[in-house]
Amino acid sequence: MAHAETSSPARSGVEVAQASVNGASEAQPAVDETIRPFQFRATDEAIADLQRRVKATRWPSQELVRDDTQGVRLATMQKLADYWANQYDWRKIETRLDALPQFVTNIDGVDIHFIHVKSKHPNALPVIITHGWPGSIIEQMKIIDPLTNPTAHGGSASDAFDVVIPSIPGYGFSGKPTELGWDPQRVARAWAVLMDRLGYKKYVAQGGDWGDAVNEALQKPAGLLGIHTNMPGTLPDNISAALAGGPQPTGLTGDEEYAWKQLDFFYKHRVGYALEMGARPQTLYGLDDSPIALAAWMIDHDPESQKLIGRVFDGASEGLTRDDILDNITLYWLTNTGLSSGRLFWESKLAFFAPKGVTIPVAVSAFPDEIYTAPRSWTEKAFPKLIHYNRLPKGGHFAAWEQPEVFTKELRASFRSLRSSN
């Protein structure tokens, strides 16, 4: 593999060893499609600038309610800011990232960054895992060793996976598209190229949030055996119609009623971030100029995640730590991808949570604190080849990050029946 140390998609003051050949014109040489090693190191100046900006935040007045109905609470953000500026150490996660095999390759004019960890066990099943928003590759770091080294984590050698975790274009260490058209379907096509380029002729895919949208679009490659999702698109027509202002659904079971209430609340009170990024992402200059603006925007995603993060900064330990949360936000900041990540919402024309016509085998893990907990009844109708469904007792939007042990067991169980096809 060739080594390349060239320009970076990251914020000024950040050093990256990465190939960067985006949007090549006819007059330019052919794009280098080799797979090259990648490493990231933020400069001391970039970290100092982050700390300075956090300390210089001009704070708004306090919310006028005793809960988060007006947005992320001032007390939460001030606790986050104090820890971020005075105690948080980016170098810790940077060292963990550097210990992983990371690469970059150019696909369809964009540099695609990915982690690629192979199992020591023979016949490991390749899996490509896609993050969502406001997530990143950091979401999946806790599950890499349990998936690739199952015998050290309560599994057997037959449970082993080779793991590929790419950064979506416009996110993290991947390049920012310089032309229109990078919707979830195009990302899916790029993933198919990536897996082929890595030599995997048969593989499975996992994702939630945008990762689910990408994977539900990734059903065409012959080598794709099946997908696992923790945020599936399963909404029946009557539920979609009700969310659009139609008549309230009737005759729902207990699980369906629970999901309906989650969705109704989300659409009435929490979908604003997605609508703004879907309509006017370029207006969000504050995401790339103010770390506190970026942090608040990312935290105000869904009600349960926001509550969890608030509890963590109040001193609780519930799957995520303060460092976990700031590792992810700081990655967005240092790579200057707060605004560029939002463009995927503008590009996508897919309806939220609606079935995408998936005909290959699908496994679903339904977590209670997700934006909505997909009922089995909706799931069976949405996926005619449902091979696994499990309703979990704990976990939310960042399931692999919050509940890595449970999530690992779900992936093992989900794809066990497909291994004979590998």
C-alpha positions as CSV (number, residue, x, y, z in Angstrom):
1,M,0.0,0.0,0.0
2,A,1.3,3.4,-0.9
3,H,1.9,6.0,1.8
4,A,0.6,9.5,1.1
5,E,1.0,12.6,3.2
6,T,-1.0,15.4,1.5
7,S,-3.6,18.0,2.3
8,S,-6.4,17.5,4.8
9,P,-10.2,18.1,5.0
10,A,-9.7,19.2,8.6
11,R,-9.7,22.6,10.4
12,S,-6.6,24.8,10.0
13,G,-3.9,23.7,12.4
14,V,-4.6,20.0,12.2
15,E,-2.1,17.6,10.7
16,V,-3.4,14.6,8.7
17,A,-1.7,12.0,6.7
18,Q,-4.3,11.5,4.0
19,A,-4.7,11.6,0.3
20,S,-7.0,14.4,-0.9
21,V,-8.1,14.3,-4.6
22,N,-11.6,15.6,-4.7
23,G,-13.5,16.6,-7.8
24,A,-10.7,16.0,-10.3
25,S,-11.3,17.7,-13.7
26,E,-10.3,16.4,-17.1
27,A,-7.1,18.4,-17.0
28,Q,-6.0,16.7,-13.8
29,P,-4.3,13.3,-13.5
30,A,-6.4,10.3,-12.8
31,V,-7.6,9.8,-9.3
32,D,-5.5,7.6,-7.1
33,E,-7.7,4.7,-6.1
34,T,-5.2,2.8,-4.0
35,I,-5.8,2.2,-0.3
36,R,-3.4,4.2,1.8
37,P,-2.7,4.2,5.5
38,F,-4.1,7.1,7.5
39,Q,-3.2,8.8,10.8
40,F,-4.6,12.0,12.4
41,R,-2.9,14.3,14.9
42,A,-4.4,17.6,16.0
43,T,-1.8,20.3,16.5
44,D,-1.3,21.9,19.9
45,E,-2.5,25.1,18.3
46,A,-5.8,23.6,17.2
47,I,-6.5,22.3,20.7
48,A,-5.5,25.5,22.4
49,D,-7.8,27.4,19.9
50,L,-10.7,25.1,20.9
51,Q,-10.1,25.7,24.6
52,R,-9.9,29.5,24.0
53,R,-13.1,29.5,22.1
54,V,-14.9,27.5,24.7
55,K,-13.7,29.8,27.5
56,A,-14.7,32.9,25.5
57,T,-18.3,31.7,24.9
58,R,-20.9,34.5,25.2
59,W,-23.6,32.7,27.1
60,P,-27.3,33.3,26.6
61,S,-29.8,33.9,29.4
62,Q,-31.2,30.9,31.2
63,E,-34.2,29.1,29.9
64,L,-37.5,30.1,31.4
65,V,-38.6,26.6,32.2
66,R,-37.4,23.9,34.7
67,D,-36.9,21.2,32.0
68,D,-35.4,20.9,28.5
69,T,-38.6,21.9,26.6
70,Q,-36.9,25.1,25.4
71,G,-33.7,23.3,24.4
72,V,-30.4,22.1,25.9
73,R,-30.3,23.6,29.4
74,L,-27.8,26.3,30.2
75,A,-26.5,24.5,33.3
76,T,-25.8,21.4,31.2
77,M,-23.8,23.4,28.6
78,Q,-21.9,25.3,31.2
79,K,-20.9,22.0,33.0
80,L,-19.8,20.6,29.6
81,A,-17.9,23.8,28.7
82,D,-16.0,23.7,32.1
83,Y,-14.9,20.1,31.6
84,W,-14.1,20.6,27.9
85,A,-11.9,23.7,28.5
86,N,-10.2,22.6,31.7
87,Q,-10.1,18.8,32.0
88,Y,-10.8,17.0,28.7
89,D,-7.8,15.5,26.9
90,W,-8.3,14.9,23.2
91,R,-5.0,13.1,23.0
92,K,-6.5,10.0,24.8
93,I,-9.0,9.2,22.1
94,E,-6.4,10.2,19.4
95,T,-4.0,7.6,20.8
96,R,-6.8,5.0,20.7
97,L,-7.6,5.9,17.1
98,D,-3.9,5.7,16.1
99,A,-3.8,2.2,17.5
100,L,-6.4,1.1,15.0
101,P,-5.7,0.2,11.3
102,Q,-7.0,3.3,9.5
103,F,-7.0,3.9,5.7
104,V,-8.2,6.2,3.0
105,T,-9.2,5.5,-0.6
106,N,-10.8,7.7,-3.3
107,I,-14.2,6.5,-4.4
108,D,-16.2,8.5,-6.9
109,G,-14.1,11.6,-6.4
110,V,-14.2,11.7,-2.6
111,D,-11.6,10.5,-0.1
112,I,-13.2,7.8,2.0
113,H,-11.7,7.2,5.4
114,F,-12.3,3.9,7.2
115,I,-11.2,1.7,10.0
116,H,-10.4,-1.9,9.0
117,V,-9.7,-4.5,11.7
118,K,-9.4,-8.2,10.6
119,S,-10.1,-11.0,13.0
120,K,-7.4,-13.5,13.9
121,H,-10.0,-16.3,13.5
122,P,-10.5,-18.0,10.1
123,N,-13.7,-17.6,8.1
124,A,-14.6,-14.3,9.9
125,L,-17.7,-12.7,8.4
126,P,-16.9,-9.2,7.0
127,V,-19.3,-6.5,8.2
128,I,-19.4,-2.8,7.2
129,I,-20.8,-0.6,10.0
130,T,-22.1,2.9,9.2
131,H,-22.6,5.7,11.7
132,G,-25.3,8.3,11.7
133,W,-25.8,11.9,12.7
134,P,-24.7,13.3,15.2
135,G,-22.4,10.3,15.4
136,S,-19.1,9.2,13.9
137,I,-16.7,6.3,13.8
138,I,-16.2,6.9,17.6
139,E,-19.7,5.4,18.1
140,Q,-18.5,1.9,17.1
141,M,-15.0,1.8,18.7
142,K,-16.2,-0.1,21.8
143,I,-17.5,-3.0,19.7
144,I,-14.5,-3.5,17.4
145,D,-12.6,-5.9,19.7
146,P,-15.6,-7.9,20.8
147,L,-16.6,-8.5,17.2
148,T,-13.1,-9.3,15.9
149,N,-11.9,-11.1,19.0
150,P,-15.0,-12.9,20.3
151,T,-13.2,-15.5,22.3
152,A,-12.0,-12.8,24.6
153,H,-15.5,-11.4,25.1
154,G,-17.8,-14.3,25.8
155,G,-18.2,-15.6,22.3
156,S,-16.8,-18.4,20.2
157,A,-14.4,-18.3,17.2
158,S,-17.4,-18.9,14.9
159,D,-18.8,-15.5,16.0
160,A,-15.8,-13.6,14.5
161,F,-16.1,-10.6,12.2
162,D,-13.8,-8.6,10.0
163,V,-14.9,-5.0,10.8
164,V,-15.0,-2.1,8.3
165,I,-16.1,1.3,9.7
166,P,-16.1,4.1,7.2
167,S,-16.7,7.8,7.8
168,I,-19.6,9.1,5.6
169,P,-18.5,11.8,3.1
170,G,-18.7,15.2,4.8
171,Y,-18.2,13.6,8.2
172,G,-15.0,13.2,10.3
173,F,-11.9,12.2,8.4
174,S,-13.6,11.5,5.0
175,G,-13.5,14.3,2.4
176,K,-16.2,16.8,1.8
177,P,-18.0,16.3,-1.5
178,T,-17.4,19.2,-4.0
179,E,-20.4,18.4,-6.1
180,L,-24.1,17.7,-5.5
181,G,-25.6,14.2,-5.4
182,W,-24.1,12.6,-2.3
183,D,-27.3,11.2,-1.0
184,P,-27.7,7.9,1.0
185,Q,-28.0,5.9,-2.2
186,R,-24.7,7.2,-3.5
187,V,-23.0,6.5,-0.2
188,A,-24.4,2.9,-0.5
189,R,-22.8,2.6,-3.9
190,A,-19.5,3.8,-2.6
191,W,-19.7,1.2,0.2
192,A,-20.2,-1.5,-2.3
193,V,-17.1,-0.3,-4.2
194,L,-15.1,-0.1,-0.9
195,M,-16.0,-3.7,0.1
196,D,-15.1,-5.0,-3.4
197,R,-11.8,-3.0,-3.2
198,L,-11.0,-4.7,0.1
199,G,-11.5,-8.1,-1.6
200,Y,-14.8,-9.0,0.2
201,K,-17.1,-10.8,-2.1
202,K,-19.6,-11.7,0.6
203,Y,-20.4,-9.5,3.6
204,V,-23.1,-8.1,5.8
205,A,-23.9,-4.5,6.8
206,Q,-25.0,-2.7,10.0
207,G,-26.2,0.7,10.7
208,G,-28.6,3.0,12.6
209,D,-29.8,6.5,11.7
210,W,-28.1,7.5,8.4
211,G,-26.4,4.1,8.6
212,D,-29.8,2.4,8.3
213,A,-30.8,4.6,5.3
214,V,-27.5,3.8,3.6
215,N,-27.9,0.1,4.3
216,E,-31.5,-0.1,3.2
217,A,-30.3,1.3,-0.1
218,L,-27.3,-1.1,-0.1
219,Q,-29.3,-4.2,-1.2
220,K,-28.2,-4.5,-4.8
221,P,-24.6,-5.8,-4.6
222,A,-24.6,-9.6,-5.1
223,G,-22.2,-10.1,-2.2
224,L,-24.4,-8.5,0.4
225,L,-25.9,-11.3,2.5
226,G,-28.1,-9.2,4.8
227,I,-28.3,-6.1,7.0
228,H,-28.8,-5.4,10.7
229,T,-30.4,-2.1,11.8
230,N,-31.1,-0.6,15.2
231,M,-33.3,2.2,13.7
232,P,-35.3,0.6,10.9
233,G,-37.7,2.2,8.5
234,T,-41.0,0.4,9.4
235,L,-43.8,3.0,9.5
236,P,-47.1,1.7,8.1
237,D,-49.0,4.1,5.8
238,N,-51.6,5.0,8.4
239,I,-48.8,6.1,10.9
240,S,-47.0,8.2,8.2
241,A,-50.3,9.8,7.3
242,A,-51.1,10.6,10.9
243,L,-47.7,12.2,11.4
244,A,-48.4,14.3,8.3
245,G,-51.6,15.7,9.9
246,G,-54.0,12.9,9.0
247,P,-56.4,11.1,11.3
248,Q,-55.1,9.7,14.5
249,P,-54.3,5.9,14.2
250,T,-56.7,3.5,15.9
251,G,-56.6,-0.1,16.9
252,L,-52.9,-0.1,17.9
253,T,-51.4,-2.8,20.1
254,G,-49.4,-1.8,23.2
255,D,-46.1,-1.8,21.4
256,E,-47.5,0.1,18.5
257,E,-49.1,2.7,20.8
258,Y,-45.8,3.2,22.5
259,A,-44.0,3.7,19.2
260,W,-46.8,6.1,18.0
261,K,-46.4,8.3,21.1
262,Q,-42.6,8.4,20.6
263,L,-43.0,9.4,17.0
264,D,-45.8,11.9,17.7
265,F,-43.6,13.6,20.3
266,F,-40.6,13.7,18.0
267,Y,-42.4,15.2,15.1
268,K,-44.1,17.8,17.2
269,H,-41.2,18.8,19.4
270,R,-37.8,17.5,18.2
271,V,-37.5,17.2,14.5
272,G,-36.5,20.8,14.0
273,Y,-32.8,20.1,13.7
274,A,-33.4,17.7,10.8
275,L,-35.8,20.1,9.0
276,E,-33.3,23.0,9.2
277,M,-30.4,20.9,7.9
278,G,-32.7,19.5,5.2
279,A,-33.8,22.9,4.1
280,R,-30.9,25.4,4.9
281,P,-27.7,23.6,6.0
282,Q,-25.4,26.4,4.8
283,T,-27.1,28.8,7.3
284,L,-25.6,26.9,10.2
285,Y,-22.3,28.8,10.2
286,G,-22.2,28.7,14.0
287,L,-21.5,25.0,13.9
288,D,-18.1,25.6,12.4
289,D,-17.4,28.8,14.3
290,S,-18.4,28.1,17.9
291,P,-17.7,24.8,19.7
292,I,-20.5,25.5,22.2
293,A,-23.0,26.1,19.3
294,L,-21.8,22.8,17.7
295,A,-22.1,20.9,21.0
296,A,-25.6,22.2,21.8
297,W,-26.8,21.4,18.3
298,M,-25.5,17.9,18.4
299,I,-26.9,17.2,21.9
300,D,-30.4,18.5,21.1
301,H,-31.0,15.5,18.9
302,D,-33.6,13.3,20.5
303,P,-35.2,13.5,24.0
304,E,-33.7,10.4,25.6
305,S,-30.2,11.1,24.4
306,Q,-30.3,14.6,25.6
307,K,-31.5,13.6,29.0
308,L,-28.8,10.9,29.2
309,I,-26.1,13.5,28.3
310,G,-27.5,15.9,30.9
311,R,-27.3,13.2,33.6
312,V,-23.7,12.3,32.6
313,F,-22.6,15.9,33.1
314,D,-24.4,15.9,36.4
315,G,-22.1,13.0,37.4
316,A,-24.0,9.9,36.5
317,S,-22.4,6.9,34.7
318,E,-24.9,5.4,32.2
319,G,-23.1,3.8,29.3
320,L,-21.5,7.0,28.1
321,T,-19.0,9.1,30.0
322,R,-18.1,12.8,29.7
323,D,-15.1,11.9,27.6
324,D,-17.2,9.7,25.3
325,I,-19.5,12.6,24.5
326,L,-16.7,15.1,24.0
327,D,-14.6,12.7,21.9
328,N,-17.4,12.7,19.4
329,I,-18.1,16.5,19.5
330,T,-14.4,17.3,19.3
331,L,-13.9,15.1,16.3
332,Y,-16.6,17.2,14.5
333,W,-14.9,20.4,15.6
334,L,-11.3,19.4,14.7
335,T,-12.4,18.2,11.2
336,N,-14.6,21.2,10.6
337,T,-17.6,19.0,9.7
338,G,-20.4,20.4,11.7
339,L,-22.0,22.2,8.7
340,S,-20.8,19.7,6.0
341,S,-22.3,16.8,7.8
342,G,-25.7,18.5,7.7
343,R,-25.8,18.6,3.9
344,L,-26.7,14.9,3.8
345,F,-30.1,15.9,5.2
346,W,-30.4,18.3,2.2
347,E,-29.3,15.7,-0.3
348,S,-31.6,12.9,1.0
349,K,-35.1,12.6,-0.5
350,L,-35.9,9.5,1.5
351,A,-38.9,9.7,3.9
352,F,-37.9,9.4,7.5
353,F,-38.6,5.9,9.0
354,A,-40.6,4.7,6.0
355,P,-39.9,1.2,4.5
356,K,-37.5,1.3,1.6
357,G,-38.5,-2.0,-0.1
358,V,-35.7,-4.1,1.3
359,T,-35.9,-7.7,0.0
360,I,-32.7,-9.2,1.4
361,P,-32.5,-10.7,4.9
362,V,-32.8,-8.1,7.7
363,A,-32.2,-8.3,11.4
364,V,-33.6,-5.7,13.8
365,S,-32.7,-4.7,17.3
366,A,-35.3,-2.4,18.9
367,F,-34.0,-0.3,21.7
368,P,-36.5,1.5,24.1
369,D,-34.9,4.9,24.0
370,E,-34.5,5.2,20.3
371,I,-36.4,7.9,18.5
372,Y,-39.0,5.2,18.1
373,T,-39.0,1.6,19.2
374,A,-40.1,-0.4,16.1
375,P,-42.8,-2.9,17.0
376,R,-42.4,-6.5,15.7
377,S,-45.7,-6.2,13.8
378,W,-44.5,-3.2,11.8
379,T,-41.1,-4.8,11.3
380,E,-42.4,-8.0,9.9
381,K,-44.5,-6.1,7.3
382,A,-41.6,-3.9,6.3
383,F,-39.0,-6.7,5.9
384,P,-40.4,-9.8,4.2
385,K,-37.1,-11.6,5.0
386,L,-36.8,-10.8,8.7
387,I,-34.3,-13.2,10.2
388,H,-34.0,-11.6,13.7
389,Y,-36.0,-9.3,15.9
390,N,-35.3,-8.5,19.5
391,R,-36.8,-5.8,21.8
392,L,-34.1,-4.8,24.2
393,P,-34.6,-3.6,27.8
394,K,-32.1,-0.7,27.7
395,G,-30.3,1.5,25.2
396,G,-31.0,4.4,22.9
397,H,-30.0,6.1,19.7
398,F,-26.3,5.4,20.2
399,A,-26.8,1.7,20.9
400,A,-23.3,0.4,20.1
401,W,-21.8,3.2,22.1
402,E,-24.1,3.1,25.1
403,Q,-24.6,-0.7,25.3
404,P,-21.6,-2.3,23.5
405,E,-22.0,-5.8,25.2
406,V,-25.7,-6.1,24.3
407,F,-25.1,-4.7,20.9
408,T,-22.3,-7.2,20.2
409,K,-24.5,-10.1,21.2
410,E,-27.3,-8.8,18.9
411,L,-24.9,-8.7,15.9
412,R,-23.7,-12.2,16.6
413,A,-27.2,-13.6,16.9
414,S,-28.5,-11.6,13.9
415,F,-26.0,-12.9,11.4
416,R,-25.4,-16.4,12.7
417,S,-27.8,-17.9,10.2
418,L,-26.1,-16.2,7.2
419,R,-22.6,-17.4,8.0
420,S,-23.0,-20.6,6.0
421,S,-23.4,-18.4,2.9
422,N,-20.0,-16.7,3.6
